Structure formats: C-alpha cells, structure tokens
Amino acid sequence: MSEAKKAAVLPPISLTEGAVRALEKIKAEQSISDAHGLRVGVKGGGCSGFSYILGFDEEKENDQVFEIKGIKVLMQKSHAIYLLGMEIDWEEGLNNRGFSFNNPNATDTCGCGTSFSA
C-alpha cells in the first residue's frame, strides 16, 4: 500500500495526552529510533481470552501505519476489529501506574486491566 493510502485511513484507536507524554518519555529514555513505531495489537491468552500488545517495534510488511498525535502507530489489519474505538491512557495513581486500555469492544475484562474478551 502506498504511503498516501496508509495516511488516508483513519486510526482505529486514540491516545490521550498522558499516554503520548509517557510514550515520548519511554522512547527518549530507551533511545528508541524514529524507525520504530508503537505496535498496538492483541494476542490470545490472559485471564479473559485476549491480552493487549503494546511496545515499540519496527514496521512489518502487513502493518497498517497511523500517525496519532505525533506517534507512529503500527497495527496488523486483522487486529482492528478488536481495537476499533479503543483509547490508550496513562494512569499515575496510588493503586495503578501504567497504561490503561478503554476498549468499547471488550465484553468482559479482568482485574489486571490488560486482558479482555470480545
């Protein structure tokens, strides 16, 4: 797919300002190159059937590429049905510190916050 066609597709997920700040900080602290993007996806497993994939990675042949608030996001097209409309946030609280996933497609989640069923 050409770069123009990739850019024309609307991102299936959103990132809060807090998540963007946390991702930029991680990228700088770990000296992650601009060739890497944020991989967002799902994999089988976890308490509820699926768990989220979130981490910096190099672009692969079958990836869709999105630009979200200055962050290059990589996602396999087949994962979009599980993630459409999801918001990734960064929480900084007494009981919880880290990324959180607000996924409208999840029919059930577990206490860990990183596992869901759809």
SEMAR-784791 format. One line per 5 residues: their letters; for each residue x, y, z of N, C-alpha, C, O. Coordinates in steps of 0.1 Angstrom, whole numbers, plus 5000, padded with zeros to 4 digits. Layout:
<nodes>
A) X Y Z X Y Z X Y Z X Y Z | ...
</nodes>
This chain:
<nodes>
MSEAK) 5009 4988 5000 5000 5000 5000 5009 5012 5000 5019 5013 5007 | 5005 5022 4992 5014 5034 4991 5013 5042 5004 5003 5041 5012 | 5022 5051 5006 5022 5060 5018 5010 5068 5019 5004 5071 5029 | 5005 5073 5007 4993 5082 5007 4981 5074 5011 4973 5080 5018 | 4980 5062 5007 4968 5054 5011 4969 5050 5025 4958 5050 5032
KAAVL) 4980 5048 5031 4982 5045 5045 4977 5057 5053 4970 5055 5063 | 4981 5069 5049 4978 5081 5057 4963 5084 5056 4958 5091 5065 | 4956 5080 5046 4942 5083 5044 4933 5075 5053 4921 5079 5055 | 4937 5064 5058 4929 5056 5067 4929 5062 5081 4939 5065 5087 | 4917 5063 5087 4916 5069 5100 4921 5059 5110 4918 5047 5109
PPISL) 4928 5064 5121 4933 5055 5131 4921 5048 5139 4912 5055 5142 | 4922 5035 5141 4911 5028 5148 4912 5031 5163 4902 5028 5170 | 4923 5036 5168 4925 5038 5183 4928 5053 5185 4931 5060 5176 | 4928 5057 5198 4932 5070 5201 4942 5070 5213 4941 5060 5221 | 4950 5080 5215 4959 5081 5226 4956 5094 5233 4954 5104 5227
TEGAV) 4955 5093 5247 4953 5105 5254 4967 5113 5255 4977 5108 5252 | 4966 5125 5259 4978 5134 5261 4987 5127 5271 5000 5128 5269 | 4982 5121 5281 4990 5115 5291 4998 5103 5286 5010 5101 5289 | 4991 5095 5277 4998 5084 5271 5009 5088 5261 5019 5083 5261 | 5006 5099 5254 5016 5104 5244 5028 5109 5252 5040 5106 5248
RALEK) 5026 5116 5263 5038 5121 5271 5046 5109 5277 5058 5109 5276 | 5039 5098 5281 5046 5087 5287 5054 5079 5276 5065 5075 5278 | 5048 5078 5264 5054 5071 5253 5066 5079 5248 5077 5073 5245 | 5065 5092 5247 5077 5100 5243 5088 5099 5253 5100 5099 5250 | 5085 5099 5266 5095 5097 5277 5102 5084 5276 5114 5083 5277
IKAEQ) 5094 5073 5274 5100 5060 5272 5109 5059 5260 5120 5054 5261 | 5104 5065 5249 5112 5065 5237 5125 5072 5239 5136 5067 5234 | 5125 5083 5246 5138 5091 5248 5147 5083 5258 5159 5082 5256 | 5141 5078 5269 5149 5071 5279 5156 5059 5274 5167 5055 5278 | 5149 5052 5265 5154 5039 5259 5161 5041 5246 5165 5031 5239
SISDA) 5163 5054 5242 5170 5057 5229 5164 5049 5217 5171 5043 5209 | 5151 5049 5216 5144 5042 5205 5144 5051 5193 5140 5063 5194 | 5148 5045 5182 5150 5053 5170 5136 5057 5163 5126 5050 5167 | 5136 5067 5155 5124 5071 5148 5119 5060 5138 5108 5061 5132 | 5128 5050 5135 5124 5039 5126 5114 5030 5132 5107 5022 5126
HGLRV) 5113 5031 5145 5104 5022 5153 5091 5030 5155 5090 5042 5156 | 5080 5022 5156 5067 5027 5159 5061 5020 5170 5067 5010 5175 | 5050 5025 5175 5043 5019 5187 5034 5008 5181 5024 5010 5174 | 5037 4995 5184 5029 4984 5180 5018 4982 5190 5020 4981 5202 | 5005 4982 5185 4993 4980 5192 4986 4968 5186 4984 4968 5174
GVKGG) 4982 4959 5194 4975 4947 5189 4970 4938 5200 4969 4942 5212 | 4966 4926 5196 4961 4917 5206 4967 4903 5204 4972 4900 5193 | 4967 4895 5214 4972 4881 5212 4963 4873 5221 4957 4877 5231 | 4962 4860 5218 4954 4851 5226 4961 4848 5239 4973 4848 5240 | 4953 4847 5249 4959 4845 5263 4953 4855 5273 4945 4863 5270
GCSGF) 4959 4854 5285 4954 4863 5295 4942 4857 5302 4937 4847 5298 | 4938 4863 5313 4927 4858 5321 4914 4857 5314 4906 4849 5317 | 4911 4866 5304 4898 4867 5298 4898 4863 5283 4888 4864 5277 | 4909 4858 5278 4909 4853 5264 4919 4860 5255 4925 4853 5247 | 4920 4873 5256 4929 4881 5248 4937 4890 5257 4932 4894 5268
SYILG) 4949 4893 5253 4957 4904 5260 4962 4914 5250 4964 4910 5238 | 4965 4926 5255 4969 4936 5246 4984 4935 5243 4992 4931 5252 | 4988 4939 5231 5002 4941 5227 5005 4956 5227 4998 4963 5220 | 5015 4961 5234 5019 4975 5233 5034 4976 5235 5039 4972 5246 | 5041 4981 5225 5055 4982 5226 5061 4987 5213 5054 4987 5203
FDEEK) 5073 4993 5214 5079 4998 5202 5085 4987 5194 5091 4977 5199 | 5083 4988 5181 5087 4977 5171 5090 4983 5158 5087 4995 5155 | 5097 4976 5149 5099 4980 5136 5087 4976 5127 5080 4966 5130 | 5085 4984 5117 5073 4982 5108 5075 4968 5100 5086 4965 5096 | 5065 4961 5099 5065 4948 5092 5056 4949 5080 5048 4959 5078
ENDQV) 5058 4940 5071 5051 4941 5058 5036 4942 5058 5031 4950 5050 | 5029 4935 5067 5015 4936 5067 5009 4946 5077 4997 4946 5080 | 5017 4955 5082 5012 4965 5091 5005 4976 5084 5008 4981 5073 | 4995 4981 5092 4989 4994 5088 4996 5004 5097 5000 5001 5108 | 4999 5016 5091 5007 5026 5099 4998 5039 5100 4992 5044 5090
FEIKG) 4997 5044 5112 4989 5056 5115 4998 5066 5123 5008 5062 5129 | 4995 5078 5121 5001 5089 5129 4991 5094 5138 4981 5100 5134 | 4993 5092 5151 4984 5097 5162 4991 5106 5171 5000 5101 5179 | 4988 5119 5171 4994 5129 5179 5009 5128 5179 5015 5130 5190 | 5015 5126 5167 5029 5126 5166 5036 5113 5168 5048 5112 5167
IKVLM) 5028 5103 5172 5033 5089 5175 5030 5080 5163 5018 5080 5158 | 5040 5074 5157 5038 5064 5146 5033 5051 5153 5039 5045 5161 | 5021 5047 5149 5014 5035 5154 5014 5025 5144 5009 5027 5132 | 5018 5012 5147 5017 5001 5138 5007 4991 5143 5006 4988 5155 | 4999 4986 5134 4989 4976 5138 4986 4967 5126 4985 4971 5114
QKSHA) 4985 4954 5129 4980 4944 5119 4966 4947 5116 4958 4949 5125 | 4962 4947 5104 4948 4950 5100 4938 4941 5107 4927 4945 5110 | 4941 4928 5108 4932 4919 5115 4929 4922 5129 4919 4917 5135 | 4937 4930 5136 4935 4933 5150 4925 4944 5152 4920 4946 5162 | 4923 4952 5141 4914 4964 5142 4900 4960 5147 4894 4969 5154
IYLLG) 4894 4949 5144 4881 4946 5148 4880 4945 5164 4870 4947 5169 | 4891 4941 5170 4891 4940 5185 4895 4954 5191 4892 4955 5203 | 4900 4963 5183 4906 4975 5189 4898 4988 5185 4901 4999 5190 | 4889 4987 5176 4882 4998 5170 4876 5007 5181 4868 5002 5188 | 4880 5019 5182 4874 5028 5192 4881 5028 5205 4877 5036 5214
MEIDW) 4892 5020 5207 4899 5019 5219 4907 5032 5222 4913 5038 5213 | 4907 5036 5235 4916 5047 5239 4926 5041 5249 4924 5034 5258 | 4939 5045 5246 4950 5041 5255 4954 5054 5263 4956 5065 5258 | 4954 5052 5276 4957 5063 5285 4969 5059 5294 4973 5047 5295 | 4974 5068 5301 4985 5066 5311 4979 5070 5325 4974 5081 5326
EEGLN) 4980 5061 5334 4975 5064 5348 4986 5065 5357 4996 5058 5357 | 4985 5075 5366 4995 5077 5376 4988 5079 5389 4986 5090 5394 | 4985 5068 5396 4978 5069 5408 4985 5060 5419 4995 5054 5417 | 4979 5060 5431 4984 5053 5442 4983 5038 5440 4992 5030 5443 | 4972 5033 5434 4970 5019 5432 4973 5014 5418 4975 5002 5416
NRGFS) 4975 5023 5409 4977 5019 5395 4986 5029 5388 4983 5041 5388 | 4997 5024 5382 5006 5033 5374 5009 5025 5361 5015 5014 5362 | 5006 5031 5350 5009 5024 5337 4998 5027 5327 4989 5035 5329 | 4999 5020 5316 4990 5022 5305 4976 5015 5308 4976 5004 5314 | 4965 5022 5305 4952 5015 5306 4946 5015 5292 4948 5024 5284
FNNPN) 4937 5006 5291 4930 5004 5278 4915 5005 5280 4909 4997 5287 | 4909 5015 5274 4894 5017 5274 4889 5012 5261 4889 5019 5251 | 4885 4999 5261 4881 4992 5248 4866 4990 5248 4861 4982 5255 | 4858 4997 5239 4844 4995 5238 4840 4981 5233 4828 4978 5234 | 4849 4974 5227 4846 4961 5221 4848 4950 5231 4843 4938 5229
ATDTC) 4853 4953 5243 4855 4942 5253 4842 4939 5260 4835 4948 5266 | 4838 4927 5260 4826 4923 5266 4828 4919 5281 4819 4919 5289 | 4841 4916 5284 4845 4913 5298 4860 4916 5299 4868 4914 5290 | 4863 4921 5311 4877 4923 5314 4881 4917 5327 4872 4913 5335 | 4893 4917 5331 4897 4911 5344 4904 4922 5352 4906 4933 5347
GCGTS) 4907 4919 5364 4913 4929 5373 4926 4934 5369 4930 4945 5373 | 4934 4927 5361 4947 4932 5357 4946 4943 5347 4956 4951 5345 | 4935 4945 5340 4933 4956 5331 4940 4954 5317 4939 4963 5308 | 4947 4943 5315 4953 4941 5302 4948 4929 5295 4953 4924 5285 | 4937 4923 5300 4931 4911 5294 4916 4914 5292 4910 4920 5300
FSA) 4911 4908 5281 4897 4911 5278 4891 4900 5270 4899 4891 5264 | 4878 4899 5268 4871 4890 5259 4863 4899 5250 4858 4909 5254 | 4860 4894 5238 4852 4902 5228 4842 4893 5222 4834 4898 5214
</nodes>
